[in-house]
Amino acid sequence: MSNEIKIFENKEVRSIWDIEKEEWYFFVVDVVGVLKESSNPRRYWSDLKQKIKDEEGGIEVYEKIV
């Protein structure tokens, strides 16, 4: 795997290239920070995960977003 910093709208987004799968993976907290222009993206992501769990009756966030 290869780590790399991408720049999107003048903000850094951490990423990893999986050589075997030939796919990029991006850090969700960084993406949330760019898309929501949040000053605290880690908190925003945490609150969003909790909201999904509460609304969906305990369904895991992974199942919901995938």
LONU-164624 format. One record per residue: x, y, z of N, C-alpha, C in turn; residue number from 0. Coordinates in nm, 2 decimals. Layout:
@n.east = X | n.north = Y | n.up = Z | ca.east = X | ca.north = Y | ca.up = Z | c.east = X | c.north = Y | c.up = Z | pos = NUM
...
# end
This chain:
@n.east = 0.08 | n.north = -0.12 | n.up = 0.00 | ca.east = 0.00 | ca.north = 0.00 | ca.up = 0.00 | c.east = 0.09 | c.north = 0.12 | c.up = 0.00 | pos = 0
@n.east = 0.04 | n.north = 0.23 | n.up = -0.06 | ca.east = 0.11 | ca.north = 0.35 | ca.up = -0.07 | c.east = 0.03 | c.north = 0.47 | c.up = -0.01 | pos = 1
@n.east = 0.08 | n.north = 0.54 | n.up = 0.08 | ca.east = 0.01 | ca.north = 0.65 | ca.up = 0.14 | c.east = 0.04 | c.north = 0.78 | c.up = 0.06 | pos = 2
@n.east = -0.06 | n.north = 0.87 | n.up = 0.05 | ca.east = -0.04 | ca.north = 0.99 | ca.up = -0.03 | c.east = -0.14 | c.north = 1.09 | c.up = 0.02 | pos = 3
@n.east = -0.10 | n.north = 1.22 | n.up = 0.02 | ca.east = -0.19 | ca.north = 1.33 | ca.up = 0.05 | c.east = -0.24 | c.north = 1.39 | c.up = -0.08 | pos = 4
@n.east = -0.37 | n.north = 1.40 | n.up = -0.09 | ca.east = -0.44 | ca.north = 1.46 | ca.up = -0.21 | c.east = -0.48 | c.north = 1.60 | c.up = -0.16 | pos = 5
@n.east = -0.49 | n.north = 1.69 | n.up = -0.26 | ca.east = -0.54 | ca.north = 1.82 | ca.up = -0.23 | c.east = -0.67 | c.north = 1.84 | c.up = -0.30 | pos = 6
@n.east = -0.78 | n.north = 1.87 | n.up = -0.22 | ca.east = -0.91 | ca.north = 1.89 | ca.up = -0.28 | c.east = -0.96 | c.north = 2.02 | c.up = -0.22 | pos = 7
@n.east = -0.99 | n.north = 2.12 | n.up = -0.31 | ca.east = -1.04 | ca.north = 2.25 | ca.up = -0.27 | c.east = -0.95 | c.north = 2.31 | c.up = -0.16 | pos = 8
@n.east = -0.82 | n.north = 2.30 | n.up = -0.18 | ca.east = -0.71 | ca.north = 2.36 | ca.up = -0.10 | c.east = -0.71 | c.north = 2.29 | c.up = 0.04 | pos = 9
@n.east = -0.76 | n.north = 2.17 | n.up = 0.06 | ca.east = -0.75 | ca.north = 2.10 | ca.up = 0.18 | c.east = -0.69 | c.north = 1.96 | c.up = 0.16 | pos = 10
@n.east = -0.62 | n.north = 1.92 | n.up = 0.26 | ca.east = -0.55 | ca.north = 1.79 | ca.up = 0.25 | c.east = -0.65 | c.north = 1.67 | c.up = 0.28 | pos = 11
@n.east = -0.64 | n.north = 1.57 | n.up = 0.20 | ca.east = -0.72 | ca.north = 1.45 | ca.up = 0.22 | c.east = -0.62 | c.north = 1.33 | c.up = 0.21 | pos = 12
@n.east = -0.61 | n.north = 1.26 | n.up = 0.32 | ca.east = -0.52 | ca.north = 1.15 | ca.up = 0.33 | c.east = -0.58 | c.north = 1.03 | c.up = 0.25 | pos = 13
@n.east = -0.49 | n.north = 0.96 | n.up = 0.18 | ca.east = -0.54 | ca.north = 0.85 | ca.up = 0.09 | c.east = -0.44 | c.north = 0.74 | c.up = 0.10 | pos = 14
@n.east = -0.49 | n.north = 0.62 | n.up = 0.06 | ca.east = -0.40 | ca.north = 0.50 | ca.up = 0.05 | c.east = -0.44 | c.north = 0.43 | c.up = -0.08 | pos = 15
@n.east = -0.33 | n.north = 0.39 | n.up = -0.15 | ca.east = -0.35 | ca.north = 0.31 | ca.up = -0.27 | c.east = -0.33 | c.north = 0.16 | c.up = -0.24 | pos = 16
@n.east = -0.43 | n.north = 0.08 | n.up = -0.27 | ca.east = -0.41 | ca.north = -0.06 | ca.up = -0.25 | c.east = -0.37 | c.north = -0.12 | c.up = -0.38 | pos = 17
@n.east = -0.24 | n.north = -0.17 | n.up = -0.38 | ca.east = -0.18 | ca.north = -0.22 | ca.up = -0.50 | c.east = -0.26 | c.north = -0.34 | c.up = -0.55 | pos = 18
@n.east = -0.29 | n.north = -0.43 | n.up = -0.46 | ca.east = -0.35 | ca.north = -0.56 | ca.up = -0.50 | c.east = -0.49 | c.north = -0.54 | c.up = -0.56 | pos = 19
@n.east = -0.57 | n.north = -0.45 | n.up = -0.50 | ca.east = -0.71 | ca.north = -0.42 | ca.up = -0.55 | c.east = -0.71 | c.north = -0.31 | c.up = -0.65 | pos = 20
@n.east = -0.60 | n.north = -0.24 | n.up = -0.67 | ca.east = -0.60 | ca.north = -0.12 | ca.up = -0.76 | c.east = -0.71 | c.north = -0.03 | c.up = -0.73 | pos = 21
@n.east = -0.72 | n.north = 0.01 | n.up = -0.60 | ca.east = -0.82 | ca.north = 0.11 | ca.up = -0.55 | c.east = -0.76 | c.north = 0.21 | c.up = -0.46 | pos = 22
@n.east = -0.82 | n.north = 0.33 | n.up = -0.46 | ca.east = -0.78 | ca.north = 0.43 | ca.up = -0.37 | c.east = -0.88 | c.north = 0.43 | c.up = -0.25 | pos = 23
@n.east = -0.83 | n.north = 0.45 | n.up = -0.13 | ca.east = -0.91 | ca.north = 0.46 | ca.up = -0.01 | c.east = -0.88 | c.north = 0.60 | c.up = 0.05 | pos = 24
@n.east = -0.99 | n.north = 0.67 | n.up = 0.09 | ca.east = -0.97 | ca.north = 0.80 | ca.up = 0.15 | c.east = -1.02 | c.north = 0.80 | c.up = 0.29 | pos = 25
@n.east = -0.96 | n.north = 0.88 | n.up = 0.38 | ca.east = -0.99 | ca.north = 0.89 | ca.up = 0.52 | c.east = -1.12 | c.north = 0.97 | c.up = 0.53 | pos = 26
@n.east = -1.23 | n.north = 0.91 | n.up = 0.58 | ca.east = -1.36 | ca.north = 0.97 | ca.up = 0.58 | c.east = -1.36 | c.north = 1.10 | c.up = 0.66 | pos = 27
@n.east = -1.29 | n.north = 1.11 | n.up = 0.76 | ca.east = -1.29 | ca.north = 1.23 | ca.up = 0.84 | c.east = -1.23 | c.north = 1.35 | c.up = 0.76 | pos = 28
@n.east = -1.13 | n.north = 1.33 | n.up = 0.67 | ca.east = -1.08 | ca.north = 1.43 | ca.up = 0.58 | c.east = -1.19 | c.north = 1.47 | c.up = 0.48 | pos = 29
@n.east = -1.25 | n.north = 1.37 | n.up = 0.42 | ca.east = -1.36 | ca.north = 1.40 | ca.up = 0.32 | c.east = -1.47 | c.north = 1.48 | c.up = 0.38 | pos = 30
@n.east = -1.52 | n.north = 1.44 | n.up = 0.50 | ca.east = -1.62 | ca.north = 1.51 | ca.up = 0.57 | c.east = -1.58 | c.north = 1.66 | c.up = 0.60 | pos = 31
@n.east = -1.45 | n.north = 1.67 | n.up = 0.63 | ca.east = -1.40 | ca.north = 1.81 | ca.up = 0.66 | c.east = -1.41 | c.north = 1.90 | c.up = 0.53 | pos = 32
@n.east = -1.38 | n.north = 1.84 | n.up = 0.42 | ca.east = -1.39 | ca.north = 1.91 | ca.up = 0.29 | c.east = -1.53 | c.north = 1.94 | c.up = 0.25 | pos = 33
@n.east = -1.61 | n.north = 1.83 | n.up = 0.25 | ca.east = -1.75 | ca.north = 1.85 | ca.up = 0.20 | c.east = -1.84 | c.north = 1.93 | c.up = 0.29 | pos = 34
@n.east = -1.82 | n.north = 1.92 | n.up = 0.42 | ca.east = -1.91 | ca.north = 1.99 | ca.up = 0.51 | c.east = -1.85 | c.north = 2.12 | c.up = 0.56 | pos = 35
@n.east = -1.72 | n.north = 2.15 | n.up = 0.52 | ca.east = -1.65 | ca.north = 2.27 | ca.up = 0.57 | c.east = -1.66 | c.north = 2.28 | c.up = 0.72 | pos = 36
@n.east = -1.64 | n.north = 2.17 | n.up = 0.78 | ca.east = -1.66 | ca.north = 2.16 | ca.up = 0.93 | c.east = -1.52 | c.north = 2.20 | c.up = 1.00 | pos = 37
@n.east = -1.53 | n.north = 2.27 | n.up = 1.10 | ca.east = -1.41 | ca.north = 2.31 | ca.up = 1.18 | c.east = -1.37 | c.north = 2.19 | c.up = 1.26 | pos = 38
@n.east = -1.46 | n.north = 2.09 | n.up = 1.29 | ca.east = -1.43 | ca.north = 1.97 | ca.up = 1.37 | c.east = -1.49 | c.north = 1.85 | c.up = 1.30 | pos = 39
@n.east = -1.43 | n.north = 1.81 | n.up = 1.19 | ca.east = -1.48 | ca.north = 1.70 | ca.up = 1.11 | c.east = -1.49 | c.north = 1.56 | c.up = 1.19 | pos = 40
@n.east = -1.40 | n.north = 1.54 | n.up = 1.28 | ca.east = -1.40 | ca.north = 1.42 | ca.up = 1.36 | c.east = -1.53 | c.north = 1.41 | c.up = 1.44 | pos = 41
@n.east = -1.57 | n.north = 1.52 | n.up = 1.50 | ca.east = -1.69 | ca.north = 1.53 | ca.up = 1.58 | c.east = -1.81 | c.north = 1.52 | c.up = 1.49 | pos = 42
@n.east = -1.81 | n.north = 1.58 | n.up = 1.38 | ca.east = -1.92 | ca.north = 1.58 | ca.up = 1.28 | c.east = -1.95 | c.north = 1.43 | c.up = 1.24 | pos = 43
@n.east = -1.84 | n.north = 1.36 | n.up = 1.21 | ca.east = -1.85 | ca.north = 1.22 | ca.up = 1.17 | c.east = -1.90 | c.north = 1.13 | c.up = 1.28 | pos = 44
@n.east = -1.85 | n.north = 1.16 | n.up = 1.40 | ca.east = -1.90 | ca.north = 1.08 | ca.up = 1.52 | c.east = -2.05 | c.north = 1.11 | c.up = 1.54 | pos = 45
@n.east = -2.09 | n.north = 1.23 | n.up = 1.53 | ca.east = -2.24 | ca.north = 1.26 | ca.up = 1.55 | c.east = -2.32 | c.north = 1.20 | c.up = 1.44 | pos = 46
@n.east = -2.27 | n.north = 1.20 | n.up = 1.32 | ca.east = -2.34 | ca.north = 1.14 | ca.up = 1.21 | c.east = -2.36 | c.north = 0.99 | c.up = 1.23 | pos = 47
@n.east = -2.25 | n.north = 0.92 | n.up = 1.27 | ca.east = -2.26 | ca.north = 0.78 | ca.up = 1.30 | c.east = -2.37 | c.north = 0.75 | c.up = 1.40 | pos = 48
@n.east = -2.37 | n.north = 0.83 | n.up = 1.51 | ca.east = -2.47 | ca.north = 0.80 | ca.up = 1.61 | c.east = -2.61 | c.north = 0.83 | c.up = 1.56 | pos = 49
@n.east = -2.63 | n.north = 0.93 | n.up = 1.48 | ca.east = -2.76 | ca.north = 0.96 | ca.up = 1.42 | c.east = -2.81 | c.north = 0.84 | c.up = 1.34 | pos = 50
@n.east = -2.72 | n.north = 0.79 | n.up = 1.26 | ca.east = -2.76 | ca.north = 0.67 | ca.up = 1.17 | c.east = -2.80 | c.north = 0.55 | c.up = 1.26 | pos = 51
@n.east = -2.72 | n.north = 0.53 | n.up = 1.36 | ca.east = -2.75 | ca.north = 0.41 | ca.up = 1.45 | c.east = -2.89 | c.north = 0.44 | c.up = 1.52 | pos = 52
@n.east = -2.91 | n.north = 0.56 | n.up = 1.56 | ca.east = -3.04 | ca.north = 0.59 | ca.up = 1.63 | c.east = -3.16 | c.north = 0.58 | c.up = 1.54 | pos = 53
@n.east = -3.15 | n.north = 0.63 | n.up = 1.42 | ca.east = -3.26 | ca.north = 0.63 | ca.up = 1.32 | c.east = -3.28 | c.north = 0.49 | c.up = 1.26 | pos = 54
@n.east = -3.18 | n.north = 0.41 | n.up = 1.25 | ca.east = -3.20 | ca.north = 0.28 | ca.up = 1.19 | c.east = -3.21 | c.north = 0.17 | c.up = 1.29 | pos = 55
@n.east = -3.24 | n.north = 0.19 | n.up = 1.41 | ca.east = -3.26 | ca.north = 0.09 | ca.up = 1.51 | c.east = -3.14 | c.north = 0.00 | c.up = 1.53 | pos = 56
@n.east = -3.02 | n.north = 0.06 | n.up = 1.53 | ca.east = -2.90 | ca.north = -0.02 | ca.up = 1.57 | c.east = -2.83 | c.north = -0.08 | c.up = 1.45 | pos = 57
@n.east = -2.87 | n.north = -0.05 | n.up = 1.33 | ca.east = -2.79 | ca.north = -0.10 | ca.up = 1.21 | c.east = -2.65 | c.north = -0.04 | c.up = 1.22 | pos = 58
@n.east = -2.56 | n.north = -0.12 | n.up = 1.19 | ca.east = -2.42 | ca.north = -0.07 | ca.up = 1.19 | c.east = -2.40 | c.north = 0.03 | c.up = 1.08 | pos = 59
@n.east = -2.32 | n.north = 0.13 | n.up = 1.11 | ca.east = -2.29 | ca.north = 0.24 | ca.up = 1.01 | c.east = -2.23 | c.north = 0.18 | c.up = 0.88 | pos = 60
@n.east = -2.14 | n.north = 0.09 | n.up = 0.90 | ca.east = -2.08 | ca.north = 0.02 | ca.up = 0.78 | c.east = -2.18 | c.north = -0.03 | c.up = 0.69 | pos = 61
@n.east = -2.28 | n.north = -0.10 | n.up = 0.74 | ca.east = -2.38 | ca.north = -0.16 | ca.up = 0.66 | c.east = -2.46 | c.north = -0.06 | c.up = 0.59 | pos = 62
@n.east = -2.49 | n.north = 0.05 | n.up = 0.65 | ca.east = -2.57 | ca.north = 0.16 | ca.up = 0.60 | c.east = -2.50 | c.north = 0.24 | c.up = 0.48 | pos = 63
@n.east = -2.37 | n.north = 0.26 | n.up = 0.50 | ca.east = -2.30 | ca.north = 0.34 | ca.up = 0.40 | c.east = -2.24 | c.north = 0.26 | c.up = 0.29 | pos = 64
@n.east = -2.23 | n.north = 0.13 | n.up = 0.31 | ca.east = -2.18 | ca.north = 0.05 | ca.up = 0.20 | c.east = -2.29 | c.north = 0.00 | c.up = 0.12 | pos = 65
# end
